[in-house]
Amino acid sequence: MRHPQVPSHLLNCDWAAYELSVLANLTRDLQRVTTKLERKLSTNRVHNARIVLRRFQSICRVLDRDGLNLEEYEQAKKELNRFRKNLGKLRDIEVLVEMARDFDLDPAIQSDWQSKCKARNRKTMKQIDPPKLRKLLKSLGRGVRHVKRPYAAFTNNGHHSGNNGKSSLECAYEHLEPYLVHLEGLTRETEMKAFTPEQLHELRIEIKSWRYFLTEFFGLTNLQIVKAQQLLGKVHDIDRMLEILADSKKLPTLSSDKKARINAFREKLLAEFGKFRKHLPYGLRPSVMSRAGVPEPGEPNLV
């Protein structure tokens, strides 16, 4: 099948080699962020590490679907998942502290959450093991480099017949694009019924998977998708804060004005998302750009 507007690197590289190259690049990014966390668990470093870990999680879905069978990968994935969950717990309490300050919650609530944040930081420092992660990531990078036949590293390494009648692997684009269609379908289906806090959170997860797939495998960043994830993320943070306040019996202590301010901000976020939630950029695909930096004649502007 011909795809004249698709970048050549997605057409000239077989999918197995391409997926391994994506993993190799991300492994280097993981090595950088884990090295920084070994020195200090600052808010900014935790945030940056969680972004790279989410990127890793997104490519794992593709690698696992294709059956990557590499011992170094399985070992690193297991430890990185534990690492991501530990950092997630720390980031969750950090967000609570930030929102308590932004919404000017009762000083007793702010003090309580700040204390819990410090305790979580200490606990996380004890739970994570950056040197171990560094060793596993170094081993993973070396394992990927030493793969001599990329397709042999995958259990689902189906071939197809090329134009010359010989068996060959699909190119990266033809192999990955159907999965992108699948992610778009899940997002579209979830959006149609996303109204409750739980449903909106699920939509955010689907949008996040869609966003990181586009970035990691097709090199695309779309500001509308990023904005959708950010808006829904803030809504989820508010919903979680209200849930924690309710569970701790502290929600009734908030003044009516404060509750109104929180709810008004939540509604503002949803209204902003509502302006484009029915027009998310489904069909976004990588395309070759002209020398002037615009799509070639007859090519839609997708980026």
N, C-alpha and C positions, 0 to 999 in steps of 0.2 A: 504494500500500500504506500502511495506517495503522499508526503506531507511537505509541500514546497516551502511553507512558511515556518516550519519548526527548525530551531537551531540545530546545526549539523552535529554537535556533540551528543545530542539525544538520539540522532538517527544513525550515527556511525559507530556507536558503542553498544555492545550487547548488554542486555539488562543486568546480567549477573555481575559483570565487571563494573558496571555503573553503580549498582547498589553497594558494592564493596568499597568503591571510591568515596561514596557519600559517608559510609561508616568510618572510613579512615580519616576524612576531614573532620568529622564531628568528634572523633576520639582525641584529636589534637586540641580542639576547643575545650573538651572536658578536662584534659590535663592542665590547661592554663587556669581554669576556674578553681579546681580542687587545690592547686598549689597555693593560690591566694588565701583560700579558706583555712589552710593549715596555720596561718599566722594570726588571723582574727576573723571572728564571725560578725562582721559589720553588716548593717541592714542592706547597704548597697551590694556587698559581695554575695550575701545570701540571695538577694533578688536576681543578680546576674547568673549565679550558679543554677537557680531554679529554672531560668529561661533555657539554659543549655540542656538541663536535664529533661525539660519538656520536649525539646527538640529531639533528644535521644529517644524518649518514649515514643514519639511520633514515627521515627524511622523503624523502631523495633516492630511496630505493627506490620510494616511492609516486609521486613526481613523475616519475621516469624511466619507470615502468610506464605512466603516463598520457601520456607523451611531451611533457613540458614543453619547449617550443622557445623558449628565451630566451637570447640570447648572453651576457648578464651572468651568468646562472645557470651556464652551462657554464664560463665563465672562473673564477668564484669557486669552483665545485665542484672544479675541477682543482687550484687552489692550496690549498684547504682540505684536500683529501685528502693532499697532500704535507706540509702542516702537521701533520695528525693523525698521520701515520706518524713524523715526526721527534719529536714529543712522546711518542709511544708508545715509541720506543726509549729515550728519557730516563727515562720512568716505569718501564720494565722494570728498568733497572739500579738505580733508586731503591728499588724493591720488594726486589730482591736484597739491597741494603745493609740494609734494615729487617729482613728475615728472618734475615740473618746475625747481626745483633745480638740479635734475639729468641730465636734458637736457640743463641746463644753459640758460634758457630762459631770455629774457630781464628783467632787474631788476624791471622795472615798472610793468610788468606782475606778477612777483613773489610777489611784494609788494601788489598788488591788491588782489591776491588770498590769501595771508596771512591775510589780513584784513578781507576778507570774511570768512575765516576759524575761526578767533577769534569771529566774529559776530555770526556765526552759532553755535559755541560752547556755547556762552551765551544764544542763543535762545533755544538750545536743553536742557540746564540745566533748563530752565523755563518750557519747554514743558513736560519733563518726570517727573514722580512721583514715584521714587523708593519705598517710604513707601507704597503707594497704591499697587504697583506691589507685594511687599513682602507679603502684607495682602492677595491678591488674590491667590498668589502661595501657601501660607500656607493653605488657604481654599481648594485649589485644591488638595494638598497632603492629607489633611484630608478626602476630599470627595472620593478620590480613595481608601484610606485605608478602608473606611467604606462600600465599595461596597461588599455585601454579596454574590451575585450571578453575577459574571462577565458578563456572556452572556446576562443577563437581562438589562445591561447598554447599550447594542447595539440594534439598531432597525433591523439591518440586521444580526440576530443571527441564521442563518440557521443551522440545524442539519443534520447529515447523519447517516445511520445505521452502527453500528459496526459489528464485527465478531459474536457477540452473539445475533445479531438481535435487540438489544436495540438501541434507539436513543442516539446519543452522538455528542459532538462537534468535529470538525476537530482539529487535533493537529496544533500547531503553524506553523510548516514547511509546511504542506500541504495547509494551508490556505494562507500563505504569499508568497510562491514560485511562484504561477501564476502571482502575481502582479510584482514580480521581472522580470519575463519573459516579461511582458508588458513594464516595464521601459527599458529593454534592447532593445526591439523592437522599441520604440520611439527614443532611442539614435541612433540606427543603421540607422533608416530611416532619421533622421535629419542630421546625418553625411554625408550621400550620397549626399546631396544638400547644404552643408554649405560652402559657398565661400564668400559671401558679409559680411560686418560687422554685419548686422542684423542677418543673418543666423548663423554666428559663435557665436554670443551672445546667440542665441536660443540653439545652441548645448551645450554651456557651462551650460545653465540652466538644460538641460536634463541630462548631465553628473553629475552635482551637485546633482540632485534628486536621481540618481542611486547610487552615492557614499554614500550619507547619509542613504539611505535605507539599504545598505549592512552593514554599520557601526552600525546603531541603532538597527536593528532587527536581523542581523545575526552575528554581532561582527567581521566583516571583514574589513580590510583596505588594499587597493591595491595601490601600489605606482604609477603604470601607470595611474590609474584613477585620482589620486591626481595630478600628473604632468600635465595631460591633462587639468584639471580644472584650474590649476595655469597658464599655458601657455596661455590659452584662456582668462583668467582673465586679464592678462597683455596686451593682444591684445586689449581687450575691453577698458581698461583704456586709451590706446593710441588713439583709435578711438574716444573716448569721449573727450579727450583733444583737438584733432584736430577739432572736431565739435564745441566745445566751443570757440576755437580760431577763427574759421571761422565765427561763429555767432556774435562774438564781433568785427569783422573786424580787428583782430590782426594777423591773419594767414599770410597775405601778408607782414607783417613787419619782419617775420622771414627770416634770411639769407638763401640762397640756400644750404649752407653747413649744417645748422642746420636742415632744412627740410630733407635733404638727410640722415642725421644721424638718425633722428626719423624713417623715412621710412625703413632704413636699419635694425634697431633694430626690427621693426615690422615684417619684412620679415624673420629675423633670428628666431623669435619666431614661426612663421608659418612653417618654414622649420623644426624646431625641432619637432613640433607637427605632421608634415607630415610624419615623420619617422615611426610613429606607429598608426596614426589615423585609418588605415584600419585593424589594428590588436588589437583593444581594447579587454579586457578580458571578452567577452561575455561568459556566462556559468559558471562564478565564483560562487561557492557554498560552504557553510560551510562543513567541513569534520573532522572526528575524526582522530587525529594524533597518531602515535605509540609512545612508550616510548622513542625512539631515537630521536623523534622530526621530523620524516619524515612520509609521508603518508603510510598507511598500504599497503601491497602487492596488486598490481592491482588497486590502487587508484591513480588518477591523482593528481599532485601537483597543487592545485588551489590557494593557499594562497600566 
